[in-house]
Amino acid sequence: MGFSFSRLPNPEMLPNKLEDQRNLDHKFAGGLAWTAGAKWATQVLTWASLLAVTRLLSPSDYGVAEMAGIFALVTNVMGEFGIGTAVLHMPELSRKTLAQLHSFSCLLCAGIFALATLATPLVASFFHTEHLLIFIANNTLLLLTGFQAVPMGLLSRDMDYRRLSLLEATGVTVQSIVTVIAAFLGWGYWALFAGNLAGRLVGTILVCSWKHAGFAWPRWRDIHAPAQLGWQTAIGRTAWALYSLADGIVVGRMLGVAVLGNYRIAMNVASAPAEKVSTLLMRTATPLFANVKDDHGLVRRFYLIMVEILSLIVTPAMVGLAVVAPLAIPVVFGARWNAASAPVRWLALFMIVRTMGILTEQVLISQKMTRFTMRMSIVNLAMMPVAFVVGALWQGMTGVAAAWLYLSPLTIVPLLLVLFHTIHLPYRSYLAALIPAITGSAGMCLALLAIRQILPASWPAQITLAVQVAVGAAVYGAILILAFRERVLRYVRFLQDLRKGKTSPVSALTP
């Protein structure tokens, strides 16, 4: 039994619930519109910045920045301590408690910064590098994290998608411009730090001006409940950060800084398309699921909508990238990045699974399943580094990339099974949401493999790449239109109904 969109309201649904669902639909669509607008407004700038910087910096520059970034990301996840998540999912918190949490966040991040600074020589020694200063500088971002946690949680709780989108667009714009200028001036790996710092600083100023949390001395009896939810989230996210970054740690430690630079570009290329789309939906989904968490019917409805949207966009993009990567990487980034082509193919396919896993985990967190997600992250932390070491010994950085895909059933499937049980979602409904994307992507892949045999070898690489991209997009679109026309058009009708102000729940999803 699959699922379908109904144009008519459920006769058993009360008028107040109909109105509530309609309001949620408007917020959902409005959030997508604002977030999509911010993404598309900065997309050209982001890719232009990446292309410019990769031609100005060397793989070694990227490798040094990546080593420092690994350490900084872990400490920042620890410093945030899940406080933003607690604020989002606990609307009952008083202003007094929020002020105490804000102070606690700032003090905690300052303390972790001090400890991280003391640990820097050991971390740098582990990576066999003498660039201590960049490690210390990256950890100064912790001080900004302390000020951001509570205000960001308040923005998300209010479903203030306009400001969240403006915040992201401003930060990305500032980061891109500063990074390119610094790289052009010959700053090397410091250009990447300068851009990141500038973007984060501007973002912190904006969010604190929009949501002033105040300060109050933290009292444990007042902040105990949000801190408990936060520490479970923090442990899970810290474990997630460690196992997510373990591939870079293994590559940097075992294969060297230049190889790590190539691997980082491969990861950036593979994750960028999926990340742009998933971030678009996650920014909308996280506050949405926090608001509907007690109504499993609405949770199922919005979850399946997002699963289908993500699969329709991410799956063909990643499959297509995996096929054309050996041609695309040297054309787009230059011949010196050729080594990144092989890991891109594995990472692109893994990103399909990872995107679905991130969405599923967010829904589980909204259901207060933080203890389970924490334990899953710890299990993954135990498995993944071993797999990366085996992969590095087997096929170098390509083997590391392949390990992500090989172990994905162990890292993602348990999340799905627990979520299906928690919100009473039939497996067949979930699989039905994936069928259009899987069918269209399979046809597109066959078409790309066939066209590769037909195109003349004498054609310039740029022309060959453009033809393959055009053919792949055309075949995928044709399959969707011919075989799944109604499944695609209902999203068009969904937005049209919202724009026209329909009084009934638009395109309601019925599991």
C-alpha positions in Angstrom: 0.0 0.0 0.0 1.6 3.3 -1.1 0.4 6.8 -0.4 -1.4 9.5 -2.2 -2.2 13.2 -2.1 -5.9 13.9 -1.5 -7.5 17.1 -2.9 -10.3 16.8 -0.3 -10.1 17.1 3.4 -10.7 14.2 5.7 -14.4 14.3 6.8 -13.4 13.2 10.2 -11.0 16.0 10.7 -12.3 18.8 13.0 -12.5 22.4 11.6 -9.9 23.6 14.1 -7.5 20.9 13.1 -8.1 21.7 9.4 -7.2 25.3 10.1 -4.1 24.3 12.1 -2.9 22.0 9.3 -3.5 24.7 6.8 -1.4 27.1 8.9 1.4 24.6 9.1 1.2 24.1 5.3 1.6 27.9 4.9 4.6 28.0 7.3 6.1 25.0 5.7 5.9 26.5 2.2 6.9 29.9 3.5 9.9 28.4 5.1 10.9 26.6 2.0 10.5 29.8 0.0 12.6 31.9 2.3 15.3 29.2 2.6 15.3 28.5 -1.1 15.6 32.2 -1.9 18.6 32.5 0.4 20.2 29.4 -1.1 19.8 30.4 -4.7 20.8 34.0 -4.0 24.2 32.8 -2.7 24.6 29.7 -5.0 26.5 31.5 -7.8 28.7 33.3 -5.3 29.5 30.1 -3.3 30.5 28.1 -6.4 32.5 31.0 -7.9 34.3 31.4 -4.6 35.1 27.7 -4.5 36.4 27.6 -8.0 38.5 30.7 -7.5 40.0 29.5 -4.2 40.9 26.0 -5.6 42.9 27.7 -8.3 44.6 30.0 -5.9 45.4 27.5 -3.1 47.2 24.2 -3.3 46.1 20.8 -2.0 48.6 21.3 0.9 46.9 24.5 1.9 43.5 22.7 2.0 45.1 19.9 3.9 46.4 22.1 6.7 43.1 24.0 6.9 41.3 20.6 7.1 43.4 19.3 9.9 42.7 22.5 12.0 39.1 22.4 10.9 38.6 18.8 12.2 39.7 19.8 15.7 37.7 23.0 15.7 34.5 21.3 14.6 34.6 18.8 17.4 35.3 21.4 20.0 32.4 23.6 18.6 30.0 20.7 18.8 31.0 20.1 22.4 30.7 23.8 23.2 27.2 24.2 21.8 26.2 21.4 24.2 22.9 20.9 22.5 21.6 24.1 24.2 20.0 25.3 20.9 18.2 22.0 20.5 16.9 22.2 24.1 15.6 25.8 23.6 13.8 24.7 20.4 12.1 21.6 21.9 11.3 23.1 25.3 9.0 26.1 24.7 8.1 26.1 28.4 11.5 27.6 29.4 11.1 31.0 31.0 13.1 34.1 30.1 15.0 33.8 33.4 16.0 30.2 32.5 16.9 31.3 29.0 19.2 34.0 30.4 20.9 31.4 32.6 21.3 29.1 29.7 22.8 31.9 27.7 25.4 32.6 30.4 26.1 28.9 30.8 26.7 28.6 27.1 29.2 31.4 27.0 31.1 30.2 30.1 31.2 26.6 28.8 32.6 27.6 25.4 35.2 29.8 27.1 36.3 26.9 29.2 36.4 24.5 26.3 38.4 27.0 24.3 41.0 27.1 27.2 41.2 23.3 27.2 41.5 23.1 23.5 44.3 25.6 23.4 46.2 23.5 25.9 45.6 20.4 23.8 46.7 21.9 20.6 50.3 20.8 20.6 49.2 17.2 21.1 46.7 17.4 18.3 49.2 19.0 15.9 51.7 16.3 16.8 49.2 13.6 16.0 48.9 15.1 12.5 52.7 15.5 12.2 52.3 19.3 11.6 54.0 22.3 13.1 51.2 24.8 12.2 50.0 25.3 15.8 48.8 28.8 15.3 46.0 27.9 12.8 44.7 25.2 15.2 44.5 27.8 18.0 43.0 30.4 15.8 40.2 28.1 14.5 39.2 27.4 18.1 38.5 31.0 18.7 35.2 30.4 16.9 34.1 28.6 20.1 33.7 32.0 21.7 31.2 32.9 19.0 29.4 29.6 19.5 28.6 30.5 23.1 26.8 33.6 22.1 24.8 32.0 19.3 23.3 28.9 20.9 20.3 30.3 22.7 19.4 33.0 20.1 19.5 30.5 17.3 17.3 28.1 19.3 14.8 31.0 19.8 14.7 31.8 16.1 14.1 28.2 15.2 11.4 27.8 17.9 9.6 30.9 16.5 9.8 29.4 13.0 11.3 32.7 11.9 12.4 31.5 8.5 12.9 34.9 7.1 15.6 35.9 9.6 17.1 32.4 9.5 17.5 32.6 5.8 18.8 36.2 5.9 21.3 35.0 8.5 22.6 32.2 6.4 22.7 34.3 3.2 24.7 37.1 4.9 27.2 34.7 6.5 27.8 32.8 3.3 28.2 36.1 1.3 30.7 37.5 3.7 32.6 34.3 4.0 32.9 33.8 0.3 34.1 37.4 -0.4 36.6 37.4 2.4 38.0 34.0 1.5 38.6 34.9 -2.2 40.2 38.3 -1.3 42.5 36.7 1.3 43.5 33.9 -1.1 44.2 36.4 -3.9 46.5 38.3 -1.4 48.5 35.1 -0.9 47.4 34.2 2.6 47.4 30.5 1.8 45.4 28.4 4.3 44.8 31.4 6.4 42.4 32.6 3.7 40.0 29.8 4.6 40.2 30.7 8.3 39.7 34.4 7.6 36.5 33.8 5.5 35.1 31.4 8.1 35.7 33.9 11.0 34.2 36.8 9.1 31.1 34.9 8.2 30.6 33.6 11.8 31.2 37.0 13.3 28.7 38.7 11.2 26.2 35.9 11.9 26.7 36.2 15.6 26.1 39.9 15.6 22.9 39.6 13.6 21.4 36.7 15.6 22.2 38.4 19.0 20.6 41.6 17.8 17.4 39.8 16.7 17.1 37.6 19.8 18.5 39.2 22.9 18.6 36.5 25.5 20.2 38.5 28.4 22.5 37.1 31.0 21.9 35.6 34.5 24.1 33.5 36.7 23.3 29.9 35.9 21.6 27.9 38.7 21.6 24.2 38.3 18.1 23.6 39.6 16.8 26.0 36.9 18.8 24.7 33.9 18.9 21.0 34.9 16.1 19.8 32.5 17.3 21.6 29.4 20.9 20.7 30.2 20.0 17.0 30.5 18.4 17.1 27.1 21.3 19.1 25.8 24.0 16.8 27.0 22.4 13.8 25.4 22.3 15.7 22.2 25.8 17.0 22.7 27.3 13.5 23.3 25.5 12.2 20.2 26.6 15.2 18.0 30.2 15.0 19.4 30.3 11.2 18.5 28.8 12.1 15.1 31.3 14.8 14.5 34.2 12.5 15.4 33.1 9.6 13.2 32.1 12.0 10.4 35.6 13.5 10.6 37.4 10.3 11.2 37.9 9.8 7.4 39.9 13.1 7.2 41.8 12.1 10.4 42.8 8.8 8.9 43.7 10.2 5.5 45.7 13.1 7.1 47.5 10.8 9.5 48.2 7.8 7.2 48.4 9.4 3.7 49.7 12.9 4.2 48.6 16.5 3.9 48.4 16.7 0.1 46.2 13.6 -0.2 44.0 15.1 2.5 43.6 18.2 0.4 42.4 16.1 -2.5 40.1 14.1 -0.3 38.6 17.3 1.1 37.8 18.7 -2.3 36.3 15.3 -3.2 34.1 15.5 -0.1 33.1 19.1 -0.8 32.1 18.3 -4.4 30.2 15.2 -3.4 28.4 16.8 -0.5 27.7 20.3 -1.9 24.6 19.5 -4.0 23.0 17.2 -1.4 23.9 19.6 1.4 22.3 22.5 -0.3 19.0 20.7 -0.8 19.0 18.9 2.6 19.9 22.2 4.4 17.0 23.8 2.6 14.6 21.2 3.9 16.2 20.7 7.4 16.0 24.4 8.1 12.3 24.2 7.6 11.9 20.7 9.0 13.5 21.0 12.4 11.1 23.7 13.8 8.2 22.1 12.0 8.6 18.7 13.6 9.2 20.3 16.9 5.7 21.9 16.6 3.9 18.8 15.4 5.7 16.2 17.5 2.6 15.1 19.4 0.5 14.4 16.3 2.0 11.3 14.6 -0.4 11.8 11.6 1.2 15.1 10.8 4.7 13.8 11.5 4.1 11.0 9.0 2.6 13.4 6.5 5.5 15.9 6.5 8.1 13.2 6.8 7.0 11.5 3.6 6.6 14.8 1.8 10.3 15.6 2.6 11.5 12.1 1.8 10.0 12.3 -1.6 11.2 15.8 -2.3 14.7 15.0 -1.2 14.9 11.8 -3.2 13.6 13.5 -6.3 16.3 16.1 -6.2 19.3 14.5 -4.5 19.2 11.0 -6.0 19.6 12.0 -9.7 22.2 14.7 -8.8 24.4 12.2 -6.9 24.0 9.4 -9.4 24.8 11.7 -12.3 27.9 13.1 -10.4 29.1 9.6 -9.8 29.0 8.8 -13.5 30.6 12.0 -14.8 33.1 12.7 -12.0 36.2 11.5 -13.9 35.4 14.1 -16.6 34.0 16.8 -14.5 36.7 17.2 -11.8 39.6 18.1 -14.2 37.3 20.3 -16.3 35.9 22.3 -13.4 38.8 22.4 -11.0 41.9 21.8 -13.1 44.2 18.9 -13.8 46.0 19.0 -10.4 42.8 17.8 -8.7 42.5 14.7 -10.8 43.1 12.4 -7.9 39.8 13.6 -6.3 37.8 12.0 -9.0 37.8 8.4 -7.7 36.6 9.2 -4.1 34.0 11.5 -5.5 32.1 8.6 -7.1 31.8 6.7 -3.8 31.0 9.7 -1.7 28.3 10.9 -4.2 26.4 7.7 -3.8 26.8 7.7 -0.1 25.3 11.2 0.1 22.0 9.9 -1.0 21.8 7.6 2.0 23.3 10.2 4.4 20.7 12.8 3.4 17.9 10.5 4.3 19.6 9.6 7.5 19.9 13.2 8.6 16.2 13.8 8.1 15.3 10.7 10.0 17.5 11.6 12.9 15.9 15.1 13.1 12.5 13.5 13.4 13.7 11.1 16.1 15.1 14.0 18.1 11.7 15.8 17.8 10.2 12.7 19.3 12.6 13.0 22.3 14.6 10.0 21.2 17.9 11.7 22.0 19.2 8.8 24.1 18.8 6.4 21.1 20.4 8.8 18.6 23.2 9.4 21.1 23.8 5.6 21.4 23.7 5.2 17.6 26.4 7.9 17.2 28.6 6.2 19.7 28.2 2.8 17.9 29.1 4.5 14.6 32.1 6.1 16.3 33.3 2.6 17.3 32.8 1.2 13.8 33.7 3.9 11.3 37.4 4.7 12.2 38.3 1.0 11.9 36.6 0.9 8.5 38.5 3.9 7.3 41.9 2.5 8.4 41.0 -0.7 6.5 40.0 1.3 3.5 43.1 3.4 3.5 45.3 0.3 3.6 43.2 -1.2 0.8 42.9 1.6 -1.7 44.2 4.8 -0.1 41.7 7.7 0.0 39.4 5.9 -2.5 39.1 3.0 0.0 38.2 5.5 2.8 35.5 7.0 0.6 34.1 3.5 -0.2 33.9 2.6 3.5 31.2 5.2 3.9 29.0 3.4 1.4 29.8 -0.1 2.5 28.8 0.5 6.1 25.8 2.8 5.4 23.3 0.0 6.1 24.6 -0.3 9.6 24.6 3.4 10.3 21.3 4.4 8.7 18.9 1.4 8.7 18.5 1.3 12.6 17.4 4.9 12.5 14.7 4.1 10.0 13.4 1.1 11.8 13.0 2.9 15.1 11.3 5.9 13.5 8.9 3.7 11.6 7.9 2.0 14.8 7.7 5.3 16.8 5.4 7.1 14.4 3.6 4.0 13.1 4.8 4.4 9.5 4.4 1.4 7.1 7.6 0.4 5.3 5.7 0.3 2.0 4.7 4.0 2.4 8.4 4.9 2.7 9.5 2.8 -0.2 6.7 4.2 -2.3 8.0 7.7 -1.7 11.4 6.6 -3.2 10.2 4.8 -6.3 10.0 7.8 -8.7 13.6 9.0 -7.9 15.0 5.5 -8.1 13.3 4.7 -11.4 14.3 8.0 -13.0 17.9 7.8 -11.8 18.3 4.3 -13.0 17.1 5.3 -16.5 19.4 8.4 -16.4 22.4 6.3 -15.4 21.8 3.9 -18.3 21.5 6.8 -20.7 24.7 8.4 -19.6 26.7 5.1 -19.9 25.3 4.7 -23.4 26.0 8.2 -24.6 29.5 7.9 -23.4 30.1 5.2 -25.9 28.6 7.3 -28.7 30.3 10.7 -28.3 33.5 11.2 -30.3 36.7 11.0 -28.4 38.0 14.0 -30.3 35.4 16.4 -28.7 36.7 18.9 -26.1 36.2 17.7 -22.6 34.0 20.7 -21.8 31.6 19.9 -24.7 31.5 16.2 -23.8 30.6 17.1 -20.2 27.9 19.6 -21.2 26.3 17.0 -23.5 26.3 14.3 -20.8 24.8 16.6 -18.2 22.1 17.8 -20.7 21.2 14.2 -21.8 21.1 13.0 -18.2 18.7 15.8 -17.1 16.5 15.3 -20.1 16.1 11.5 -19.6 15.4 11.9 -15.9 12.8 14.6 -16.5 11.2 12.5 -19.3 10.8 9.5 -17.1 9.2 11.5 -14.3 6.8 13.1 -16.7 5.8 9.9 -18.5 5.7 7.6 -15.5 5.0 9.7 -12.5 3.4 12.8 -13.8 0.8 13.1 -11.0 3.3 12.4 -8.3 5.3 15.5 -9.5 2.4 17.8 -10.4 0.9 17.5 -6.9 3.8 19.6 -5.5 3.0 22.3 -8.1 -0.7 22.1 -7.0 0.4 22.2 -3.4 2.2 25.6 -3.9 -0.7 26.9 -6.1 -3.3 26.1 -3.5 -1.2 27.8 -0.8 -0.8 30.9 -3.0 -4.6 31.0 -3.7 -5.4 30.7 0.0 -7.4 27.4 0.0 -9.3 26.8 3.2 -8.8 23.1 3.2 -5.6 21.3 3.9 -3.8 21.3 0.6 -2.6 18.1 -1.0 -2.9 16.2 2.2 -0.6 13.2 2.5 -2.4 10.0 3.5 -0.2 7.1 4.5 
